[in-house]
Amino acid sequence: MKKFYKITLLSVLGLVIIAGVFMWIKFGSLVKGAMSCEKLDDGLYYMEYKGDDGFDEMMSRGGCETTEQMADYVMEFLSKGFYKPEVKPKKADFGCSALTAVTPEGGVLMGRNFDYPSAIGVIMHTIPDRGYESITTFNVEFYGFGEDYKPEGFKNQFMALTGLFCALDGINEKGLAIADLVAGDSILTQQCTSKPDLTTSAAIRYMLNNAANIDEALKLLEDIDMHSEMGFARHYAIADASGRSVVVEYVDNKMVVTESPAVTNHYLCEQKHNVGLIEGDDRYDRLCERYNQTGGVMSEKQLTEAIQAVSQPQRDGFLGTAWTMIMDLKNPSVTYYSRRHFDKPFHFELSHSK
């Protein structure tokens, strides 16, 4: 009998070990990513993830056409099909501004404000099994995880891994930097061909995973069907380590590219120039003025002061700046400031860029 119990115990123990190994293979990277989440400041958190980011599998299925489809795939990836929590993506209107300049030493910097009331930003530092290392930011409120949601506690931290698929801005190890901004109207882009589908925030992750410069990023955009999300037209500010900076917009479902160092929340392309410009909103003009005063050559201090000068305080009826970021494209890294706390910088570097 003792021998029987011993054999039974060892068999059960073996099954437990096998099950544990299986679960770790399935969820180990995700668990480590969730556990890495830490609060930096009010409304700003930081996470690190290394492993399969699920993007190749999503693209092999044809991508995702809507935010709801994206949410379904994200939850499938995070749970490996074992669990499907309810997610309610919501319509969201947000401001923003961006400016790119070269430095006196030959560097390239991009500054960016994300203007949105009470945003909860998650910085996602990703080293995927295939693709470029990147640091991106996402507002988890856009995914409607519930009232008063914060990425604190394991369950909520695990849900915050949604940022692996969606980004509002970021930089990769090659010095490609991208920011998503509201374009100025509510005419949605809905391209419908046989190409893979992506939403605007997912396309940022796609570009940062696979493009080393602006030309490669534009080629990726040409090879997908773009779909606006959150109920508003969007445009991208894109810059690379060469110092080139462009704005990508969509007019009548066609991509239009305009060379510009500055962008805010109105169209810049000739077809819709100044559509969306609000009376009294001089952020774009102020950025251009500072840029022109220096001939486009700005120190990090000058560019930081320029982007801070157009950040928005939170007050009734107006958006506030949730985070400000200064991205170094020649030595890929980024410095964040949460909610205009400009005395509290948080600096992160991309290890693969060295």
N, C-alpha and C positions, 0 to 999 in steps of 0.2 A: 504494500500500500504506500509506503514512504517513497518507493521508487516511482510509483504511478503519480503521486502528488508532485514529486520533483520534476518529472517529465512534463506534466500538465502546466506547472508554474513556469518552467522554462519556455514552453510553447507559447503561453500567453504573453510572457515577457518579450519573446521574439516578435510576436505580432504587434505588440505595442511599439517596439523599436522600429519595426518596418513601417507602421502607420505614422510614427513620428517623423521618420526620414522622408516619407512620401509627402506629408504635410509641409515639412520644411522646404522640400524641393519646390512645392507648389506656391507656398506663401512666404518663404524666408526673406526674399528681397523686399516684399511688400511690408512685412512686419518690421524689418529693420528701418525701412523708409518712414513708416508711421511713427516708430519710436524715436526717430531723430528730430521730430518736430519740437521747436522751442519758441517761446514768445520773446521777441526782441523789444517791442515797444507797443503802446496802445495801437491796436489795429494792424500789427505787422508780425508775421511769424516766418520761421525759416525751416526748411526740410531738405534732406539729402536723399537721393535715390540712385542706386547702382544696380543695373540688371536689365532684363527685358522690359521695355516700356510699352509693349503692346501695339505700337504704331504700325509696324510692318504687317501684322495680322489684320488690323483694321483696314489698311489700304488694299490688302489682297482680297478683301471682301467688297471692295468698291467704295470704301470710305463711308461717310455719313452725311446725309443731305440736310437734316434738321437737328436742332439742339436736342430734341427728344430722342432721336436715333442715337446721337452721340452719348447722351446720358445712359441709354440702355446698354450700349457697348462698354462704356466705362465701368458700369456696375458689374457687367459680366466679367470683365477683365479683373477687377479688384476681388470679386468673390469666386472666380473660377467657375462660375455657374451655380454655386451653392446657395446664393442669396441675392435677392433683388429688392433693395429698399426703394421706397417711393421718393422720387426726385422731381421737383417742380421748377424747371427753369423759368425765369421771369423776364419780362421786357425791362430794359434798362437804358436810360439816357445818361450819358456821362460826357464830361468835357475833356480837356487834355491839351497839352502843348508839347512841342519838341523842337530842338535846335541842334544842328551839327556844325562843328567848326574844327579847323586844324589848329594845332598849338605852335608856338614859336620854335619848339624843338622838333617839329615834324610829326607829332602825334595826332590822333584823331579822337574827338570826344563827341558823344551825343548825350544831351540832357533831355529829360522827359518828366512832365507832371501828369499824374493820373488824378483827375478831378471827379470826385464822387462822394456824396454824403455818407458817412458812417461805413465806408468800405472795410472789409477784413481782407487784407492782402496776405497771400502766402507766397513767399519766395521759394521756388523749387529749383534746387541744384541737381541736375540730372546727368549721370554718366551712363548712357544706354549701351547695351551690348553691341548694337550696330548704329552708328551715327555719331554726330559731334556732341561733345559735352556742352551743356548750356546752363545758364541761370535765367530763369523767367519769373514773372509775377502773374498772379491770377486773383481776382476778387471772388472768393468763395460764395459771397452773397448771391451771385448770379445764378447759382445752381439750386437755390431754395432748399437748403438742408434743414430748414426749420427756424422758427423765431428764436432770436438770441443765440444762434449757432456760433460757436467758436471752436477752432481746432485744438481743443484741450480735452484730455482723456482719450484713451486708446481708440474708441469707436469713432469719435469725431476726427482724430488725427488720421485714421485710416481713410475716412471719406475725403479728407483734404488731398489725398493722392490723385484726385481728379485733375489736379494741376499738371499731371503727366501728359494730358491730352489737350489742355486748353491754356492759352496764355494771352495776356494783354500787352506784354512787352518782354524784351529779353535780349541776350547776347550769347553767341556761341564761341567756341575756342578759336575760331578763325577770324573773329572780330566782326562778324555780321551782326548788326543790331537792328531791331524792329520794334516799332510801337504802333498800337492800334488806337485810332481816334474816330470819334463820330464825325461824319463828313459834312453834314449840314442839312439833310432832309431825311424823309422816311421812305424814299424809293428804294426798295430792296433789290439786291442782286440775286437772281435765280437763274444761273446758267444751266442749261439742260441739253447735254450731249451724251456721248457714250463714255466720257472721261470719268475718273473717280471723283466723288463728291467730297467737299470739305466745307465746314463752316469757317467764319472769319477767324475765330480764336484758335481753332484746330490747325488752320493753315499756318499760323505763326510757328507752332511746334514743328510742323512738317518742314518748313523752310529752315529753321534753326537746326534740325536734325540732319539736313541733307545738303545745304547750300553753304559755300565758303565765301561768296561775294554776291553783289547785287545781280549780276548777269545770271548766275545760277539760280538765284531766288526767283527772278522773273520767269525763267524757263520753267521752273516748278509750277508757278502760278498759271502759266499758259497751258500746262498739261493737266489741270484739274478743272472741275466745275465749281465755281465759288457760290456760296449761299450766305447771304446776310443773316445775322441772328440778332435777337433781342429787340427787333422792331425798328431798327434805324440803319440808314446807309453808313458805311464805314470806309475809312481809307487808312493806308499804311504809310508811315514814315520809315524808310529803309536806308541804312548807311553801311558802308564797309570800311575796311582798314586802308583803302586807297584814298579815302577822303571824299569819295563820291556820295551824294545823298539824293534820294528821289522820293516822290510821293506817288503811291499807286492808288488810283481811283477807278470806279466802275460807272460807266455811263451807257445806258441802254444795254446792260449786260455785257459790255465790252470793256476790257482793261485799258486804262489810259495811264501813261507814265509821264510825270512832270519833274524836271530837275528843280530841286528847291532845298535850301538848308533848313528852312523853318516851315512849320505846319501847325495849325490849330484846328478849329472846328467849322471851317467853310472850305468849299471846293477850290482847288488851285488850277485845274485844267481849263483850257480855253473854252471847252464846250459848256462848262457850268461855272465859270469864274465868279467867285464871291457869293455863289448860292449858299445860303446858310449863315451869312455874316449878320450878326446881330448889332443893332445900333448901340454904340457905346463900348463894344468889345474891341479893344485896341491891342489885344495880346500879340497878334500876328505882327502888327506894325511895330510894336515895341521890340519884339525879338529881331525883326529885320533891321531896325535902327541900330541896335547894339552890334549886330553882325557887320553892318556896313561901316560903322564907325571904326572898326578894327580891320577892315578889309578881309574879313573872314578868318583872321588869325587871332585866336583867343586863348589865354592861359586857362588852366582848369579853374582858377579863382574867378576869372571873368565870365566863363560860361556858366559856372554854378550860380553866380550872382544874377546873370541874365535870366536863367530859368526860374530861380527863386523869386525874381521880381514879378513874374507873371503867375505865380502860384496863388491859389484862392483861399481866403479864410472862410470857414464855415459860418454861415449866418442864414437867417430865415429867407427862404426863397432862392438861395444861391448854392451852387455846388462848392464843396471845399476840396482842397488837395489832399487825397488820401496818402499818396506817396510821391516822392521826387527821387529820381535816379540819375546818376551821372555815370555813363558807360565809357570806358577806355577801350578803343577798338584796336589800337596797335599792341597794347599789352592787356589782352582781354580780362577785364575785371569790371566791377560795378560797385558804386557807393550809393546806399539808400538813406533817405530821410523820411521818417514816418510823420504824417499829419503836421508838416511844417515845423517839426522839431529840428531845426537846422544846427543845433548845438549837439546833436546825437547822431553822428554818422555810423553806418554799418557797412563795412567794406568786405567784399568777397572776390576771390580770384578763381580763375579757371585753371585747374592744375595741368591740363593737357596742352595749354598754350605755351608752356615754358619749355 
